[in-house]
Amino acid sequence: MYHYRMKTQVLVLGSGAAGCSAALTLADRGLEVLLVCAGDELTDGNSALAQGGIVYTSPEDSPKLLERDILTCGWKHNHLAAVRFLARKGPEVVKDLLIDRLEVPFERQDNGEHHLTKEGGHSLPRILHCADSTGFSIMERMVQTVKNHPGIKVLTHRTAVDLLTSHHHASLLEYRYNLVNQCLGAYVLNEVAGVVETILADYTILATGGVGQIYLHTTNTRACVGSALAMAYRCGARYMNMEFIQFHPTALFHRAERRFLISEAMRGEGARLVDAKGTPFMQRYDSRADLAPRDIVTRAIMEELLKTGEDCVYLDAANHVPDVARRFPGITKQCSVIGIDITRQPIPVVPAAHYSCGGVLVDIHGRTTVDRLYAVGECSCTGLHGANRMASTSLLECVVWGVSAGSYIGTRIGNKPKLLRKLTDSIPDWITPGQDRNEDPALLQQDWSTIKSTMWNYVGINRTASRLKRAFADLRDLNVHLHDFYLETSLSKPMVDLFHGCQAAYIITLAAMRNTRSLGCHYRVN
């Protein structure tokens, strides 16, 4: 007999660097952890794709200097407490977790010291890397440790449908009168069994990643549809800075579902952006030239494309990066697949949606405004990035906040009572709202096409009041239509992803409309 209902101490939704860091920290403290992910493997998210590296430190570096660089890149829209927390705790977490415990094979110099590189926005070299596949190397070690940990149970092929809360799901009226809304776990779709499971948890951690797939061109994996944002929004959690969507300036220009990222580390090693004639152009836009922050580089590229009418610009590594194929083997291999030899030819690049600087609002422990609900990684808004993220801070934020949330929950679980049996018993199992099997792939594809095109054209790199107004109206109508369709149709992963993606797009558009001031990633033309 298959059991649709289960209970755990901590439920972690998402298996990237943030989710795995939190799970390991919790399990080390003796807590029972249930980690679920939507894909076949725990490495199906964005963390494994991170190329450039992870911020560490150097003899010439200091927390104050890192703080200054992050604030400059974030246009001083950052939460200072979060920036200082990362600048102080970051190197310690990297050393304890990644270097000493997981023994991630970061590149070293001939003298045995770690090789540190420099990227856009950084005032000096402080970035650890594993060639150009840092995220993969970190996740390979982290996932193996998670799988071998006796305190962590992993469930794959699970898609979170909705967060369970005392205000929205408890059948007993007394809990709805209570002023404090508590998260009690989640409804999770088991794709293999075709059923929705009720997973009850004393604490729930959102770690589902970003929103890139709601845009026409993105570097993100298929799973990044903004599910955490949509679920947190529905349960009443605060979110912040959702208008600040970072577009990576250099994604490989070719036809693909997901744009292949050309790491910023390549520009850090000396590569230069050039036009179709081979002329460098970044110095005309910023004194830092090719090492300017991402928002500036992205808009510079778009300006060049508008002026020249070309489809792309080019990144010249062949003439500026010594031994480029050895330093960037992954990029070399990927480019060779489409016939580009980066040791002799420039790489065609265009901007693509890459990272959400905002998300579910949290403090330095990952706590949201809903009791017992935490969020870590890209789906959260710690305030670290402000209006624009600095290169190679995302992996560091994942592990620092993953460890912090795990540690904090570990201390709380001994002091705070577990969920009352009376409360958990009042949470009903999932009732399928509709039984119609009218999930037409053509309809789903058209709705996704509408979302992606609307977000790219109207809520993209350059925004105007009229474009945002049009996007708001179109997405509002689509949300209503999908809500009705959702109530009539039997549940499936494509339906859940579409529903979450549309809600995330609507939230981002609303935030962009409300902020009339250009800042960082949010650029209002008028």
N, C-alpha and C positions, 0 to 999 in steps of 0.2 A: 504494500500500500504506500503510495507516494504522499509525503506530508507537505502540505502547502504552507504550513505555519512553523516558524522557528524563532528561537530567542538566543541572543548573544549579548555579551557585555558591551562590545564596541563593534559597530558596523562601519566599514570603510568602503565608500562608493568611488571606485577609481583605483588604478594600479600603476600610475606613473611614479616619478621620483617622490612626489609629495605624499601620495597614498602609501607607498611602500615604506617610506621613512617613518611615517606615523605608525603604521602597523608594527614595524620592528621595535620601535620605542615602547609601544604598549605591551607587546608580547614579552619583551625583556623584563617588564615589571610584573609579569605573571598574569596579565589579563587575557581573557578569551577574546580573540579577534576574528571577525568574519570579513574577508576582503573579497569584493565582487568586481568583475569587469565585464564589459560587453563583448570583447573579442575572443579569439581562440587562445591568445597568449597574453601575458601580463605586459608585454612589450609592444602592444598594438597602438599605443598612444603617442603623443608628441615627444615625450621625454627621450625616447630612444633615437629620435631624429636630430636632436640638438648636436650641431657640428662644432661650433666655435670653442666652447670650453665653459669653465666655471670660475668665478672670481675667487681668488685666494688672497695672498698678500706677498710682499717682498721686503727685503731689508730697508728699502727706501720708502716703503708705504706706511700708512698709519690709518686708524679708523677715521680720523678727522679728514684726511685727504680723500678717502673713499666716499665719505659723507658728502664732501664738497662736489665731487664728480657726479654723484647720483642726483643731488639737488639741482645741479646745472642742467643735466640732461632732462630732468623732470620739470623744468621751468619753475622750480620752487613751489610747485603745487603738491609736493610730497607731504606725507605725514612724518614730521621730524622724528617722533618717537620710534616709528618703524624703521626709518633710515638708520638711526643710531643703534637700534637693536641688531640689525643685520651687520652693520659695520663692526660692532663689538663681538657678536657671537659667530659670525660667518666663518672666519678662519678656524676657530675652535671646532665647529661642527664638521667642517671639511676634513680636518686632520683626524678627529676621533672616529668619524663614521666612514668616510670614503678612503682615506689614506691608510689608517692603522687597522680598522676592522675589515673593510671590504677589500682592501689592497688593490684599488683601482689602478691600472698600469698607466698613470700619467707619464708623459714623456719627460725624460731627463737629459741633462747635458753630459758631456764627457766626464765632468768632475763629480757626477752623481747627484748634483742638485737638480731640482725640478726646472724644466724649461718653461718660462713664463712668456706669454705673448701679450700684445697690446691690441685693443680694438677701439672702435669709435666711441668717443666720450670719455675714455680713460686717459688720465694724465701720465701714466707710466705702465710698463708691463706688470700685470698681476694675475694673469689668467692661466690656470692649469688646463691642459688639453691632452687628448689621446689622438694624435694626428688630426683628422677632421671628422672623427666619429666619437666624440666625448660622451654624448648622451647614451649611445649604444653600449659603450664600455662600462659606464656607471650602471645602467639598467641590467646588463648581463650579470654583474656581480650581485646587485641588489635583489633581483628576482630569484636567483639561485638561493640566496640566504633566506628570503621569504618562504620559498617552497620547502626548505629544509627545517624551518622553525616549527616546533611542535605546538606552539601556542597560536598559530595562524592557520585558519582554514580558508582555502581559496575556491571560489566558485566562478567559473567562466560562462560565457554565453548568457549573461544576465544583464538586462537593461532596466535601470531605475525608472519607474513610471511616475511615482509621486511620493513625497515625504509624508509620513504619518505624524499628525500633531494632535494634541489634546483638544484644541479649539475646533479643529475641522473634522476629526474622525471619531472621537469618543462618543459612544452612544449614551453615556450617562450625562444628564444635564448639568450636574454639579461641576464637572470639569470645564464645561463651556463658560460657566460663570466665573471661573477662576481668572484673575488678571494675568497670570503668567501662562504663556503658551509654551508647551513643552514638545520637543521633537521626540518621537517614540520609535523611530525606525523608518522603514520604507516599504512600499509595494514594489516588487521587482519582477519583471517578466522573465521567465525561464524559457528561452527560445527553443531549447531541445524538447522539453516536455509540453510546451505550448500552454503554460498556465502562469498565472500571476501569484507569486509567493508573498506571504505576509512575513516580513522579517522585523521582529521587535528587538530594540536595542536600548540599553541604558544611555548610550551616547552614539551619535551618528556623525561621521566626518565626510563632507563633500570633497572629492578630489578628482572631478571628472574632466578637468582641462578646459580648453578655450571655446571660441565661437567661430573660428575661421571658415567652417564649411557653409556658413550662411552668406558668404561672398562668392562671386563668380570665379575669382582667382585667389588661391590660398596655398600656403605651404603646409597647412594642417592636415592631419589624418581624417578619415571619414567619420570618426567618432566625435569630433569636436563641433557639436551643434548647439552648445550653450545649455545643456540639460540641467546643470546645477543652478544656473541663473534662473531658468524658467520655474523649476521646482521651488526654489527659495522664494521667488517672487510670489508664487501662489500661496505659500504658507505664511507670508507676511514678514519675512526677513528683509532688512534694509540692504540696499545695494548702492554703489557709488562709482562715479567716474566711468560710466559705461560709454560715454561719447568718445573716450580716448582709445580708439582702435589703432594699433600700430601696424603700418604696412612696411614689410621688409623691402628695402630698396632693390635688392639683387636676387631675384628668383630667375631660374633658367627659363629662357624664352623658348617654349616648345609646347605642343599640344599634349596635355595630360590632365587627368582628374585632379592631381595634386602637383602643384609647382615644386620642382626640386630647388631647395635652398642653396644659394652660393654664399657660403659663410662670410660674415663680416671680418673674420680673422684673416681672410685673404687680402682685404684692404689694410688690415693691421700689419701685414707682412710686406706691404708696399704696392699692391696692385692699384691701378688707377682707372677711374671711369672715363671713357672716351666716347665721342660721337661716332657716326658712321665713317667720318673721314680720319678717325684716329686722333682727334684733338681732345686733350683733357679739358673738362669744363667746370669742375667743382670749385676751383679757386675763385670763379666769378660769383659764387653764391655764398661762400663762407670762408673765413680765414683759415679754418681747420681743414679745408679742402675735403679730401676723401675720408677723413676721420671725423667729420662732423657727425652729430647725433642723427639717428635714423630718420626722424621726421623731416629734418632739413634736407638730407640726401634724397629722400623719396620725392619731395616737392620739386627739387632741382631736376631730377630725372623727368618728372611729368612736364615741367616747363620746357625742357629740351625737346621732348617728344612733340609737344604742341607747336613749338617753333619750327621744327624740321619736317614734321609729318611722317617721321620714321616710326616703325613698329616697336623698336627697342633701342637701347644704348648698349655699350659693350664694356666689359671689365677686362682690362689688359693686365694679365698676370705674367704672360710669357716674357715681357721685356722688363719686368720689375721685381719678380719674386724668384730668388735663387732656388734651384732644385724644387720647382713647384710641384712636380708629380710625386715626390717623396713626402713633402709636407702636407699635400692634400690628395691622398690616394683615392678617397671616396668620390670627390668631385671630379678628379681626372677620369675615373672609370665611368661615372654617369654621363659626363660630356662625350666620351668616346662612343657611347651607345648611339648618340644622334650625330656622330661624325665630326666632332670637334676635338682637335688635339690642342689642349690648353698650354702645351709647352711651345706651341708655334702660333696659335690663333687666339684672338680675343673671344671672350665668352658673351653671347647675347643675353642680356638681362632686362627684366621689367619688375616693377613693384608688385607685391601680392600681399593680401591680408595675412598677418602673421601672429599677432599677439594682442590680447585684451588687457589693457592696463587697469581696467576696473573689474568689478565683480561683486560678490556677496561681501558686505562690509564685515571685517573682523578686527580684533585687537591683536596684540603680539602673541597671544596664546591660541589664535585661530577661532576664538569665540565669536559667534554671530549674535544678532539681537534676539534670536529665538533660543530659549533655554535648552540645553543638551544637544544643540546643533553647532557643529564646527565646520570650517571650510579652510582648505589649504591649497597652495599651488595657484595656477592661472585662474581658476574659477572664483578665487577670492579677491577682495580688494583690501590689502594691508595698508595701502597708502604709500608703499615703498616707491613705486614708479612715478607717482604724480601724473603729469600729462604726457609722459613719454618715457619708455623703459630704456635703460642703459644696457648695452650689449653684455651678455653672459651673466646677468644678474638673475635670470629666471630659474635656472637650475639651483642656484644658491638659495633663492627664496623658497623653493620647494623643500629642500632638505632642512633649512633652518626652521621654517614654520611647521614642517612635518614632525620634527623632533620636539619642538616647543609644544605643539598641540598634544602629542603623545605623552609628554612629561606632565603637562598640566592635568590632563584627564586622569593620569595615573595617580596623582595626588588627590584629586577630587573624589575619585571613586571610593576611596577609603573613608572620606569624611561626609559625603553626601549620600543620602539613602538611595537605594536602587528604586527603579520604577515600581510603584505599588501594583500588586497582582490584580487588584480591583480595577485599576486604570487600564492595564494591558488587556485584561479580559473584555473590556468594553470596546476594544478596537475590532471591528468586523473584518472578516476576510474580504478580498476583492469581489465585487459583483460586477460582472461584465455588463456595461450599459447597453451595448447593442450586439445583435447577433447576425446582422446582415454581412454577407461575404461579398461586399462590393468594392473591395480594395483594388481598383483598377490601376495598374502600373503607369498607364498613360496619364491618369489624373494626378498621381503622386509626383511624377516627373515634371508635369506642367507647373504644379504648385511650387516645387523646389526651384524650377527655372524662374518663376516670378520672384521668389524671395531673393535668390542670388543676384539676378539682374537689377532688381530694385535697390538692394544694398550697395552693389558696386557702382551703379550710375548715380544714385541720389544720396547715399550715406557713405560715400567712399572717401577718397583722398582729399578732394576739394568739394565743399558743401555750400549750398545757398539756401536761403529761406524757402524759395519756391520748390526746390528739389526735395527738401525735407518735408514740406507740407504735402507734396504729392506722395512721398514714401509713406508718411503717416496714414494718409487716407487709404492707400492701397493695402497696407499691412493690417490696418484695423478691420477692413472688410474681409480680408483673407482669414484673419483670426476668428471672426464670427463664423465664417463658412466652415472652417476646420473644426470648430467647437461642435457645431451641429453634426458634421460628418463623423466626428469622434464618438458621439453619443449613439450613432446608428450602426457603427461598424465594429466587427470583432477586432480585438486588439492584436497588433503585430509590431515588431521592431520598426519597420519602415513608417508605420503610423505614429508611433511614439516619437521617433526622431523628427518627423515633419512637424508635429505639434509643438515640441520643444523648440525647434529651430525657428518657427514662425513667432513664437512668443519672445524668444531672445532678440530677434530682429526688431520686433515692435518696441521692446524695452530700450534698445540702443538708439533707435530713431527718436523716441520720446526724449531721451537724455540729450541727444544732439540738438533737438529743437529748442529745448529749454535753455541751453547754454549758447548765448548769442555772441560770446567773446572767443576769438581765435586764440588757441593756446596749444602748443605741442602738437599732438596727433590730430586734434580737433581744429580743422582749418575752415573757417567761414569766409568765403570769397567776398560776400557783401557785408 
